[in-house]
Amino acid sequence: MNTPDSAECGRAERESAVRAGAVNGSAVRMSATGGGAVRDYDVVVSGASLAGCATAILLARRGVRVALLERHADPAAYKTLCSHSLTACAHPVLTELGLVPVLERAGAVPNKARWHTRWGWIEPWGAGADGELPIGYNIRRSTLDPLIRSLAADTPGVDLLLGHRVTGLLREGAGARVAGVRVTAADGESELRARLVVGADGKDSAVARLAGVPVREHRNGRFGYLAHYRNLVLRDGLSHAWFLEPDMAYAFPNDDGVTVLTVLPDKKHLPAFREDLEGSFLAFVRALPDAPDIDAAERVTKITGTVDYPLHSRRPTAPGLALVGDAALTGDPLWGVGCGWALQSAQWLARAVAPAVAGRVELDRALAVYARNHGRRLRGHQFLAADFAASRPFNPVERLMFSAAARDTAVARHMHLFASRLIGPARFLSPAALAKASVVNVRHRRRAGAGAGYVSGGRGRRVPR
């Protein structure tokens, strides 16, 4: 039995090994199923990133035998196009996984944030704040992905199979129920049979495509580019976001003194970015209100991004199949919710199906529970995100809430709870919340003087200044 000191040393050694690019046991497991072999598991998870690793860990801890497949052979592989932020909604999952102290030792930064609007800065952490708010963490995926993959590899009941790509699905009965996967690895093809297959393989999920799960696509009117900087000074060390209607930008301080800086302009700016990416990126940042001094900072990565990132929604279950993370629902990257939802959906699935894959309850009923919970918790958020992805100015309700939040700390803290996905749209826009925002704006207008508290909203409309 390890003493506390020796256990701590072991954890430190494992974390050091992960940062050096090693995952315990991965070299042995990479070829464990090749050569036409057929193996049986309770669950096969395709994709060993956040959603897949969390699903595998949480299921295995409940006594489930899991094959965790990852198409990349490198144990230190990570996702580059990401907000690199874990919203506060993910904190309970991080706690259950035991990752909170690991992340803090790795340098994760609490993601307290302030948001710029035309009415000024929204400051949930400003003067007059009453009590602490739940928070998440900013941490680069180059640090986070190997950490959680190492934890999965060390979890009894999980077989991490690196360099394994799903090329087909096994069916049973009349062909409707998924019963396993066909995989290709460096040493050949093989089959893995399981009661449940989980697609954790991203927004362009091969598992969902092979299963014929339809996807609903929502157009995104913005494109995005990001880069990592050192010595980019942000006020109070907080995360910053700029709502420029319709353009967006954010800066998130991360581990190891690196800040992730992202611009999300309306697509009307795309020709300029295509002509001169670096020049357009720098000009956009310099023009931000209260912009950080990007010219005094050091860029440590290339500028990367995407010119087309639609939002995807899929039904998260089918007979013998479940989808988690971006495979089920891909949100707008401007909100930085993807990592949090990946971890949450893994937790919801594990809690729903663990007894079923162990044979104690009926699997289809358990999958229905997961699908209902997934829809109830995320459908409303996705609806609002898809609407805002049209790249439009704020609508009247948004103007009411954002203007009040810039003027009142209590409304700002209420907005933090929604932005962190700790409350849903119904509570965020409840009659009480709308009434509070209205009172804040009425008081502001009275202080500002008759007529001075309004600006033109176009077409003869008057909106809160």
C-alpha positions as CSV (number, residue, x, y, z in Angstrom):
1,M,0.0,0.0,0.0
2,N,1.3,3.5,-0.9
3,T,2.0,6.0,1.8
4,P,0.5,9.5,1.2
5,D,4.0,10.7,0.3
6,S,4.7,7.9,-2.1
7,A,1.2,8.3,-3.7
8,E,1.9,12.0,-4.2
9,C,5.3,11.2,-5.8
10,G,3.6,8.7,-8.1
11,R,1.0,11.2,-9.2
12,A,3.8,13.8,-9.9
13,E,5.8,11.3,-11.9
14,R,2.7,10.3,-14.0
15,E,1.9,14.0,-14.7
16,S,5.5,14.6,-15.7
17,A,5.4,11.6,-18.0
18,V,2.2,12.8,-19.6
19,R,3.8,16.2,-20.3
20,A,6.7,14.4,-21.9
21,G,4.3,12.6,-24.2
22,A,3.9,9.2,-22.6
23,V,0.8,7.4,-21.5
24,N,1.2,4.3,-19.3
25,G,0.6,1.1,-21.1
26,S,-0.3,2.7,-24.4
27,A,2.5,1.1,-26.4
28,V,1.3,-2.3,-25.4
29,R,-2.3,-1.6,-26.1
30,M,-1.8,0.0,-29.5
31,S,-1.7,-3.4,-31.3
32,A,-3.7,-5.5,-28.8
33,T,-6.6,-6.2,-31.3
34,G,-4.9,-6.5,-34.6
35,G,-4.6,-9.5,-36.9
36,G,-8.3,-10.1,-37.4
37,A,-9.0,-10.8,-33.7
38,V,-12.5,-10.5,-32.2
39,R,-12.9,-9.2,-28.7
40,D,-15.9,-8.6,-26.5
41,Y,-16.4,-5.6,-24.2
42,D,-19.4,-4.1,-22.4
43,V,-18.8,-0.7,-24.2
44,V,-16.7,0.5,-27.1
45,V,-15.9,4.3,-27.1
46,S,-14.6,5.8,-30.3
47,G,-12.5,8.9,-29.6
48,A,-10.1,9.4,-26.6
49,S,-10.4,13.1,-26.2
50,L,-12.4,14.8,-23.4
51,A,-15.8,13.3,-23.9
52,G,-14.4,9.8,-24.7
53,C,-11.9,9.6,-21.9
54,A,-14.5,10.9,-19.3
55,T,-17.1,8.4,-20.6
56,A,-14.6,5.5,-20.3
57,I,-13.4,6.5,-16.9
58,L,-16.8,7.0,-15.4
59,L,-18.2,3.7,-16.8
60,A,-15.1,1.7,-15.8
61,R,-15.4,3.0,-12.2
62,R,-19.0,1.5,-12.3
63,G,-17.7,-1.9,-13.2
64,V,-18.0,-1.7,-17.0
65,R,-15.4,-3.1,-19.3
66,V,-14.5,-0.4,-21.9
67,A,-12.4,-0.3,-25.1
68,L,-11.3,3.3,-25.6
69,L,-10.3,3.8,-29.3
70,E,-8.2,6.7,-30.6
71,R,-7.2,7.1,-34.2
72,H,-4.1,9.0,-33.3
73,A,-1.1,6.9,-32.3
74,D,0.5,9.7,-30.4
75,P,-0.6,9.6,-26.7
76,A,0.0,13.4,-26.4
77,A,-2.2,14.3,-29.4
78,Y,-4.6,17.2,-28.7
79,K,-7.2,19.3,-30.3
80,T,-5.9,22.7,-31.5
81,L,-9.1,24.5,-32.6
82,C,-10.7,25.1,-29.3
83,S,-11.5,27.8,-26.8
84,H,-9.2,26.0,-24.3
85,S,-11.7,26.7,-21.5
86,L,-13.8,24.5,-19.2
87,T,-16.9,26.4,-18.2
88,A,-18.2,26.1,-14.6
89,C,-20.9,23.6,-15.6
90,A,-18.1,21.1,-15.9
91,H,-16.7,21.5,-12.4
92,P,-18.8,18.7,-10.8
93,V,-17.6,16.3,-13.5
94,L,-14.0,17.4,-13.0
95,T,-14.5,16.8,-9.3
96,E,-15.9,13.3,-9.8
97,L,-13.0,12.4,-12.1
98,G,-10.5,13.7,-9.5
99,L,-9.0,16.1,-12.0
100,V,-9.4,19.4,-10.1
101,P,-6.2,19.2,-8.1
102,V,-4.4,17.8,-11.1
103,L,-5.4,20.7,-13.3
104,E,-4.5,23.2,-10.6
105,R,-1.0,21.7,-10.3
106,A,-0.7,21.8,-14.1
107,G,-1.3,25.6,-13.9
108,A,-5.0,25.8,-15.0
109,V,-6.3,29.4,-14.5
110,P,-9.8,30.0,-12.9
111,N,-11.9,31.5,-15.7
112,K,-13.3,34.6,-14.1
113,A,-14.4,36.8,-17.0
114,R,-15.6,40.3,-17.9
115,W,-17.5,41.2,-21.1
116,H,-17.5,44.4,-23.1
117,T,-20.7,45.7,-24.6
118,R,-21.8,49.0,-26.1
119,W,-23.1,49.9,-22.6
120,G,-19.7,49.3,-20.9
121,W,-18.1,46.3,-19.2
122,I,-20.1,43.6,-17.5
123,E,-18.3,42.8,-14.3
124,P,-19.6,39.8,-12.3
125,W,-16.5,40.0,-10.1
126,G,-16.7,43.8,-9.6
127,A,-17.3,46.0,-6.6
128,G,-20.4,45.0,-4.7
129,A,-20.2,41.3,-5.6
130,D,-21.8,39.3,-2.8
131,G,-20.1,35.9,-2.3
132,E,-18.2,33.6,-4.6
133,L,-19.5,32.4,-7.9
134,P,-18.9,28.9,-9.4
135,I,-16.0,28.9,-11.8
136,G,-14.2,26.6,-14.3
137,Y,-10.7,26.6,-15.7
138,N,-8.8,27.8,-18.7
139,I,-6.2,25.2,-19.7
140,R,-4.6,24.5,-23.0
141,R,-5.7,21.3,-24.7
142,S,-2.0,20.4,-25.2
143,T,-1.9,20.1,-21.4
144,L,-5.5,18.8,-20.7
145,D,-5.9,16.1,-23.4
146,P,-2.8,14.1,-22.4
147,L,-3.7,14.4,-18.7
148,I,-7.2,13.0,-19.0
149,R,-6.0,10.3,-21.5
150,S,-3.3,9.2,-18.9
151,L,-6.1,9.0,-16.3
152,A,-8.1,6.8,-18.6
153,A,-5.2,4.6,-19.4
154,D,-4.6,4.1,-15.6
155,T,-8.2,3.3,-14.9
156,P,-8.9,-0.4,-14.2
157,G,-11.4,-1.7,-16.8
158,V,-10.3,0.6,-19.6
159,D,-8.2,-0.6,-22.5
160,L,-6.8,2.4,-24.3
161,L,-6.2,1.4,-27.9
162,L,-4.2,4.1,-29.7
163,G,-3.9,4.2,-33.5
164,H,-7.2,2.4,-33.9
165,R,-9.7,3.9,-36.4
166,V,-13.3,2.8,-36.7
167,T,-14.1,1.8,-40.2
168,G,-17.5,0.1,-39.8
169,L,-20.2,-0.9,-37.4
170,L,-21.3,-4.4,-36.5
171,R,-25.1,-5.1,-36.5
172,E,-27.3,-7.7,-35.0
173,G,-30.8,-9.0,-35.5
174,A,-32.6,-7.2,-38.3
175,G,-29.6,-4.9,-38.7
176,A,-31.0,-2.0,-36.7
177,R,-29.0,-2.5,-33.5
178,V,-25.4,-1.6,-33.3
179,A,-23.4,-4.4,-31.8
180,G,-19.8,-3.4,-32.1
181,V,-17.2,-1.8,-34.5
182,R,-14.7,-2.8,-37.1
183,V,-11.3,-1.1,-36.6
184,T,-8.1,-0.7,-38.6
185,A,-4.8,-0.4,-36.8
186,A,-1.1,-0.6,-37.9
187,D,-1.2,-4.4,-37.6
188,G,-4.4,-5.0,-39.4
189,E,-8.2,-5.1,-39.0
190,S,-10.2,-6.5,-36.2
191,E,-13.7,-6.5,-34.6
192,L,-14.8,-5.3,-31.2
193,R,-18.2,-6.4,-30.0
194,A,-20.1,-4.6,-27.3
195,R,-23.6,-4.0,-25.9
196,L,-23.1,-0.3,-26.5
197,V,-21.0,1.8,-28.9
198,V,-20.3,5.4,-28.0
199,G,-19.3,8.0,-30.6
200,A,-17.0,10.6,-29.0
201,D,-15.3,11.4,-32.2
202,G,-16.2,15.1,-32.8
203,K,-18.6,17.1,-34.9
204,D,-17.8,15.2,-38.1
205,S,-18.4,11.9,-36.2
206,A,-17.6,8.8,-38.2
207,V,-19.6,6.7,-35.8
208,A,-22.7,8.8,-36.3
209,R,-22.2,8.8,-40.1
210,L,-21.8,5.0,-40.2
211,A,-24.9,4.6,-38.1
212,G,-26.9,6.9,-40.4
213,V,-27.8,9.4,-37.6
214,P,-29.1,12.5,-39.3
215,V,-27.5,15.8,-38.5
216,R,-29.2,19.2,-38.3
217,E,-26.9,22.0,-39.4
218,H,-27.2,25.6,-38.3
219,R,-25.3,28.2,-40.4
220,N,-22.7,30.3,-38.6
221,G,-22.3,33.8,-39.9
222,R,-18.9,34.3,-38.3
223,F,-15.5,32.8,-38.9
224,G,-12.7,32.5,-36.4
225,Y,-8.9,32.7,-35.9
226,L,-6.9,32.2,-32.8
227,A,-3.3,32.4,-31.6
228,H,-1.4,31.9,-28.3
229,Y,0.6,34.7,-26.8
230,R,2.9,35.3,-23.9
231,N,3.1,38.6,-22.0
232,L,-0.4,39.7,-23.2
233,V,-1.6,41.7,-20.2
234,L,-5.3,41.6,-19.3
235,R,-6.9,43.8,-16.7
236,D,-6.9,42.0,-13.3
237,G,-5.8,38.8,-15.1
238,L,-9.4,38.1,-16.0
239,S,-10.7,36.5,-19.2
240,H,-12.1,39.1,-21.6
241,A,-14.8,38.9,-24.2
242,W,-16.0,41.6,-26.6
243,F,-19.5,41.7,-27.9
244,L,-19.2,44.1,-30.9
245,E,-22.5,43.3,-32.6
246,P,-22.0,41.3,-34.7
247,D,-18.2,40.8,-34.4
248,M,-16.8,39.0,-31.4
249,A,-13.4,38.4,-29.7
250,Y,-12.1,36.9,-26.5
251,A,-8.8,36.5,-24.6
252,F,-8.4,33.7,-22.1
253,P,-5.3,33.5,-19.8
254,N,-4.2,29.9,-19.7
255,D,-1.6,27.7,-18.1
256,D,2.2,28.4,-18.4
257,G,1.6,32.1,-18.8
258,V,0.0,31.7,-22.2
259,T,-3.1,33.6,-23.3
260,V,-5.4,32.3,-26.1
261,L,-6.6,35.3,-28.2
262,T,-9.5,34.6,-30.6
263,V,-11.3,36.8,-33.1
264,L,-14.7,35.9,-34.5
265,P,-15.6,38.5,-37.1
266,D,-18.7,38.6,-39.3
267,K,-18.1,36.9,-42.7
268,K,-18.1,40.2,-44.5
269,H,-14.6,40.6,-43.2
270,L,-13.4,37.3,-44.7
271,P,-11.9,38.7,-47.9
272,A,-9.6,40.9,-45.9
273,F,-8.4,38.0,-43.7
274,R,-7.8,35.8,-46.7
275,E,-5.7,38.5,-48.3
276,D,-3.6,39.3,-45.2
277,L,-4.3,37.0,-42.3
278,E,-1.7,38.3,-39.8
279,G,-2.3,42.0,-40.7
280,S,-6.1,41.6,-40.4
281,F,-5.8,39.7,-37.1
282,L,-3.6,42.3,-35.6
283,A,-5.7,45.2,-36.8
284,F,-8.9,43.6,-35.5
285,V,-7.3,43.2,-32.0
286,R,-5.8,46.7,-31.9
287,A,-9.3,48.2,-32.6
288,L,-11.0,46.4,-29.7
289,P,-12.2,48.7,-26.9
290,D,-9.7,48.7,-24.1
291,A,-7.6,46.4,-26.2
292,P,-4.6,44.5,-24.7
293,D,-1.3,45.6,-26.1
294,I,-0.8,42.9,-28.6
295,D,2.3,44.6,-30.0
296,A,4.1,44.2,-26.7
297,A,3.2,40.4,-26.5
298,E,5.0,37.5,-28.1
299,R,3.0,35.1,-30.3
300,V,4.1,31.5,-29.6
301,T,1.9,29.7,-32.1
302,K,0.8,30.3,-35.6
303,I,-2.6,31.9,-36.3
304,T,-5.1,29.1,-36.9
305,G,-8.8,28.9,-37.5
306,T,-11.7,28.1,-39.7
307,V,-13.8,30.0,-42.2
308,D,-16.9,27.9,-41.8
309,Y,-17.9,26.3,-38.5
310,P,-21.6,25.4,-38.5
311,L,-23.4,24.2,-35.4
312,H,-24.4,20.5,-35.5
313,S,-27.2,18.8,-33.6
314,R,-27.9,15.1,-33.7
315,R,-30.2,12.8,-31.7
316,P,-27.8,11.4,-29.1
317,T,-29.0,7.8,-29.2
318,A,-29.9,5.0,-31.5
319,P,-30.3,1.2,-30.8
320,G,-27.0,0.1,-29.3
321,L,-25.5,3.6,-29.9
322,A,-24.9,6.8,-27.9
323,L,-23.2,10.1,-28.9
324,V,-21.4,12.4,-26.5
325,G,-19.6,15.7,-26.8
326,D,-19.4,17.4,-30.2
327,A,-20.7,14.2,-31.9
328,A,-24.1,14.8,-30.4
329,L,-24.1,18.6,-30.3
330,T,-21.5,21.1,-31.6
331,G,-22.0,24.6,-30.2
332,D,-20.8,28.0,-31.5
333,P,-17.2,28.3,-30.4
334,L,-17.7,32.0,-29.4
335,W,-19.4,30.8,-26.2
336,G,-16.6,28.4,-25.2
337,V,-19.0,25.7,-24.0
338,G,-17.8,22.7,-26.0
339,C,-15.4,21.3,-23.4
340,G,-17.9,21.6,-20.6
341,W,-20.7,20.0,-22.5
342,A,-18.3,17.1,-23.5
343,L,-17.6,16.3,-19.9
344,Q,-21.3,16.8,-18.8
345,S,-22.6,14.5,-21.5
346,A,-20.1,11.8,-20.6
347,Q,-21.3,12.0,-17.0
348,W,-25.0,11.9,-18.0
349,L,-24.4,8.9,-20.2
350,A,-22.4,6.9,-17.6
351,R,-25.0,7.5,-14.9
352,A,-27.8,6.4,-17.2
353,V,-26.3,3.3,-18.9
354,A,-23.8,1.7,-16.5
355,P,-26.5,-0.6,-14.9
356,A,-27.8,-1.5,-18.3
357,V,-24.5,-2.5,-19.9
358,A,-23.9,-4.6,-16.8
359,G,-27.2,-6.4,-17.6
360,R,-29.2,-5.1,-14.6
361,V,-31.7,-3.0,-16.5
362,E,-32.9,-2.7,-20.1
363,L,-30.4,-0.8,-22.3
364,D,-32.9,1.0,-24.6
365,R,-34.7,2.4,-21.6
366,A,-31.4,3.7,-20.2
367,L,-30.5,5.3,-23.5
368,A,-33.9,7.0,-23.6
369,V,-33.1,8.5,-20.1
370,Y,-29.8,9.8,-21.4
371,A,-31.5,11.3,-24.6
372,R,-34.2,13.0,-22.5
373,N,-31.6,14.5,-20.1
374,H,-29.3,15.6,-22.9
375,G,-32.2,17.4,-24.7
376,R,-33.6,18.9,-21.5
377,R,-30.3,20.3,-20.4
378,L,-28.8,21.5,-23.7
379,R,-31.6,22.0,-26.3
380,G,-32.5,25.5,-25.1
381,H,-28.9,26.7,-25.0
382,Q,-28.3,25.4,-28.5
383,F,-31.4,27.1,-29.8
384,L,-30.3,30.5,-28.6
385,A,-26.7,29.9,-29.8
386,A,-27.9,28.9,-33.2
387,D,-30.0,32.1,-33.4
388,F,-27.1,34.3,-32.4
389,A,-24.8,32.5,-34.8
390,A,-26.7,34.3,-37.6
391,S,-24.2,37.2,-36.8
392,R,-26.8,39.8,-35.9
393,P,-27.0,42.7,-33.5
394,F,-28.6,42.1,-30.1
395,N,-32.4,41.6,-30.1
396,P,-34.6,43.6,-27.7
397,V,-34.4,41.0,-24.9
398,E,-30.6,40.8,-25.2
399,R,-30.3,44.6,-25.2
400,L,-32.4,44.6,-22.0
401,M,-30.3,42.0,-20.2
402,F,-26.8,43.1,-21.4
403,S,-27.4,46.8,-20.7
404,A,-28.7,46.0,-17.2
405,A,-25.8,43.7,-16.6
406,A,-23.3,46.5,-17.4
407,R,-25.0,48.7,-14.8
408,D,-25.8,46.3,-12.0
409,T,-23.5,43.7,-10.4
410,A,-26.4,41.4,-9.4
411,V,-27.6,41.2,-13.0
412,A,-24.0,40.7,-14.1
413,R,-23.7,37.7,-11.7
414,H,-26.9,36.3,-13.1
415,M,-25.5,36.5,-16.6
416,H,-22.3,34.7,-15.4
417,L,-24.5,31.8,-14.3
418,F,-26.1,31.6,-17.7
419,A,-22.8,32.0,-19.6
420,S,-21.3,29.2,-17.5
421,R,-24.4,27.1,-18.4
422,L,-25.2,26.6,-14.7
423,I,-28.8,27.8,-15.4
424,G,-30.9,27.4,-18.6
425,P,-32.6,30.0,-20.8
426,A,-35.9,29.7,-18.9
427,R,-34.3,30.8,-15.6
428,F,-32.0,33.3,-17.3
429,L,-35.0,35.0,-19.0
430,S,-37.5,34.4,-16.2
431,P,-40.1,37.1,-15.4
432,A,-38.2,38.0,-12.3
433,A,-34.9,38.4,-14.1
434,L,-36.5,40.5,-16.9
435,A,-38.3,42.6,-14.2
436,K,-35.0,43.1,-12.4
437,A,-33.3,44.2,-15.6
438,S,-36.1,46.6,-16.4
439,V,-35.9,48.2,-13.0
440,V,-32.1,48.6,-13.3
441,N,-32.5,50.4,-16.7
442,V,-35.4,52.6,-15.5
443,R,-33.3,53.8,-12.6
444,H,-30.4,54.4,-14.9
445,R,-32.6,56.5,-17.2
446,R,-33.8,58.6,-14.3
447,R,-30.3,59.3,-13.1
448,A,-29.2,60.1,-16.7
449,G,-32.0,62.6,-17.2
450,A,-35.1,62.6,-19.3
451,G,-34.4,61.3,-22.8
452,A,-30.6,61.0,-22.3
453,G,-30.7,57.3,-21.4
454,Y,-31.8,56.2,-24.9
455,V,-30.0,55.8,-28.2
456,S,-31.5,55.1,-31.6
457,G,-32.1,51.5,-32.4
458,G,-32.9,52.1,-36.1
459,R,-36.2,52.4,-37.8
460,G,-37.4,54.9,-35.3
461,R,-36.9,52.5,-32.3
462,R,-35.4,53.8,-29.0
463,V,-33.5,51.3,-26.9
464,P,-31.6,51.5,-23.6
465,R,-28.3,53.3,-23.9
